Amino acid sequence: MSKYLILIYQADDAAQAAGEAVNPAYREFMERRSSSLLGGAALESPATGTSVRHDHDGNVVVTDGLFTESKEVIGGYFLIEAADLDEALAIAAEVPAGAGVEVRPVRLVS
């Protein structure tokens, strides 16, 4: 079995408020696919993010906000286990994300 990360995209203004109940469609997905789910979480609003970069001289530059400007942002993720990419895509197709998802294989680093 291989591991895949499902990145969940949402409109920038659609972030879930802290303490807000989880969308029932997500709960249903998580229950239905519990045997494949290794973990996951919703992310706080992009406004709470901080970017850390290195400039051309190698200095660390810390700025408030997103790394890049975009109308769609990563709103959460699921880490799943699947037999292959086809199975991972089938699982991802069930995620009730309004702006879509991205599936990426996880490469274990040792």
N, C-alpha and C positions, 0 to 999 in steps of 0.2 A: 504494500500500500504506500502511496505517495501522499505528501502533504501539499496543500494549496491554500493560498490566501485569497479570500474574496474581499475586495475593497468595495465598499458601498458608497455610491455617489449620491449627493442630494443637492438641491438648489441652495445657494449660499444663505438664503433667508429662511430655510426650512429646518434649522437646527432645533433639536428637541430641548426644551427648557429643563433645567436641573430639577429633578424630583417629579417630572412629568411621567405619567404611566407609559409603559411600553406599548406600542401599537399592537393590537390583538393579532394582526396578520403576521407580525414578527414572532409573537409567542407561538402561534400555530406552526410556523415554519420550524422554529427551534424544537418543538415537541416532535414533529414529524421526522425531522432529520437528526435527532439527538444521537443516534449511533455513529454519525459521520462528523459531528461537531466536536472539535477539540478545545475551542474557546472562541471568544468574540466579545465585542463591547461597542457601545455607542460612544462617539467622541463629543466633547463639549463644543460649543460654538467656535467657529474659526476666529472670532474676535478674541478668544482667550489664548490663542496660539502665540508662540514665540519662535522666530527663526534664528538659527545659529549657522553662520557661514564663515568662510575664510576669504579674506581679500587677496589681491595679487601679491602682497608682501607676506602672506601667511598669518596675518593678524586675525584674531577672532572678532567677528562683528555680530552683535546680538541686536535684533530688532523685533518690535512687537508686530504681530500679525502673521499672515500666511507667507510662505516661501514665494509663491507666485499668485498673481491676481487671476481669478477665474469665477465664472458664474456658477460652476458646479464644484463642490468641494467633497473631500472624503468625510463622510458622516459616521462611519463605523467600519467594522470588519468582522469576518468570521475566519477562523483557521479550521480547515476541514481535512479529513483523510478520505482519499478516494483511490480506487483501483487504477485509474488512468485519467487523462484529461477529459475524455468524453463523459465519464461519470461526474467529474468535478463541474463540467459545464451544465450537466443535467441538474445538479444540486443548485448551482448558481442561478439557473433559470427560474427556480422557485422562490428566490429571495424577493420579497415585495418592495423593491427599491424603485422609487419614482423616476430617478435620473439614471438608473442602470448600475451595473456592477462590472468590475474587472477581475479576472481570474489570473493568478500568477503562481507558477510552481514555486515551492519553497526548496531552496538548496541548503542542506545542512552543512554547517561549517564546523570543522573540528580542529 
